[in-house]
Amino acid sequence: MRRKGLKVLGLAVGMSLSMSLLSYASTFSEYWYQDTQGNWKVQDNNGNTITNAWLCDDAVPSNGQDIWYLIDSNGNMVSAGLVQDQTGNIYSIETSHSGFYGMLRYQSGTYDGVYLDLESSHGGSFSKIKNQDGIDGLQGIYGLTQINIDNSNCVYTSSFRNSWGNSSPVNGSNNTTNNTPSSNMSDYEKEKQDYERKKQEEMQKLLDNMDDSTSRPVGNLTGEEWNWH
């Protein structure tokens, strides 16, 4: 019985960790698309490409006002690891394709082996790096990219909609129910599908190791949507 209890506990812990990751993972609105060069862009519901802006992807309510991206003069999402805008503030941007690619890091913590103390208030310099040793550490990895953008042009994807949950089709993207970028996504879809398959296999192995089949949870353990960019 003790052995079975440990296995059930292991399953519960694994599911808890997965749900914690899901609660933190950002979700991407349907306004994103990828051009033929592989650059990520955003268009509003009139087909206008967003340029020279800090973009908050709050068309998905769960993102709130914490999920931000830098969009350059060509409309491309900035993916450099360390950037400085015209205000002089320096920011850290996620470079890995882990579900957060291109997102402004906003929670203080250790990234790339470097501790970052990040501004938490939305007072005009949200998420800037406050500790110089954090800046120095990341600069040694990524260098420092200058961006010709100040914080005066802030764009919210929620403004593209007439109301929550309703939007018009835009050029280069499709409306989707899972709120992920939907144009020219073959590589990302493959990565996502592979990840979901491995997750399902991992869950199945945990279930198969349980001695008592009656103690298995009922329902689809992989029903939650994993959001990828």
Long-range contacts (C-beta under 8 A, 24 or more apart in sequence): 3-211, 4-210, 4-211, 4-212, 4-215, 7-206, 7-209, 7-210, 7-211, 8-210, 8-215, 10-206, 11-206, 11-207, 11-210, 14-202, 14-203, 14-206, 15-203, 15-221, 18-199, 18-224, 19-224, 22-224, 22-226, 25-99, 25-100, 25-226, 25-227, 26-57, 26-63, 26-67, 26-99, 26-100, 26-103, 26-227, 26-229, 27-60, 27-62, 27-63, 27-179, 27-180, 27-227, 28-57, 28-60, 28-179, 28-180, 28-181, 28-227, 28-229, 29-57, 29-59, 29-60, 29-157, 29-179, 30-59, 30-167, 30-170, 30-173, 30-174, 30-175, 30-176, 30-179, 30-181, 30-182, 31-57, 31-59, 31-157, 31-160, 31-167, 31-170, 31-173, 32-57, 32-173, 32-180, 32-181, 32-182, 32-229, 33-170, 33-172, 33-173, 33-181, 33-182, 33-183, 33-184, 34-181, 34-183, 34-184, 34-185, 35-172, 35-184, 36-184, 39-74, 39-75, 39-76, 39-77, 40-76, 40-77, 40-79, 40-102, 40-181, 40-229, 41-71, 41-75, 41-76, 41-77, 41-172, 42-69, 42-71, 42-75, 42-77, 42-155, 42-157, 43-170, 43-171, 43-172, 43-173, 44-159, 44-160, 44-170, 45-160, 45-161, 45-167, 45-168, 45-169, 45-170, 46-170, 47-170, 47-171, 49-75, 50-75, 50-155, 51-75, 52-148, 52-149, 52-153, 53-149, 53-153, 53-154, 53-155, 54-149, 54-151, 54-153, 54-154, 54-155, 55-154, 55-155, 55-156, 55-157, 56-154, 56-155, 56-156, 56-157, 57-157, 58-156, 58-157, 58-158, 59-156, 59-157, 59-158, 59-160, 59-161, 59-167, 60-179, 61-164, 65-122, 65-156, 66-106, 67-103, 67-104, 68-103, 68-104, 68-106, 68-126, 68-127, 69-102, 69-103, 69-104, 70-104, 70-147, 70-149, 71-149, 71-155, 72-147, 72-148, 72-149, 73-148, 77-102, 78-102, 78-145, 78-147, 80-142, 80-145, 81-112, 81-138, 81-141, 81-142, 82-135, 82-138, 82-139, 82-141, 82-142, 82-143, 82-144, 82-145, 83-144, 83-145, 83-146, 83-147, 84-144, 84-145, 84-146, 84-147, 85-147, 85-149, 85-150, 85-151, 86-147, 86-148, 86-149, 86-150, 87-124, 87-125, 87-150, 87-151, 89-125, 89-128, 89-129, 89-151, 90-128, 90-129, 90-135, 90-144, 91-127, 91-128, 91-129, 92-116, 92-118, 92-127, 92-129, 92-134, 92-138, 95-142, 97-188, 97-191, 97-228, 97-229, 99-226, 99-227, 99-228, 99-229, 100-229, 101-229, 102-229, 103-229, 111-138, 112-137, 112-138, 112-141, 113-137, 114-138, 114-141, 124-151, 125-151, 178-225, 178-227, 179-227, 180-227, 180-228, 180-229, 181-229, 188-228, 188-229, 191-228, 192-226, 192-228, 195-226, 195-228, 196-222, 196-226, 199-226
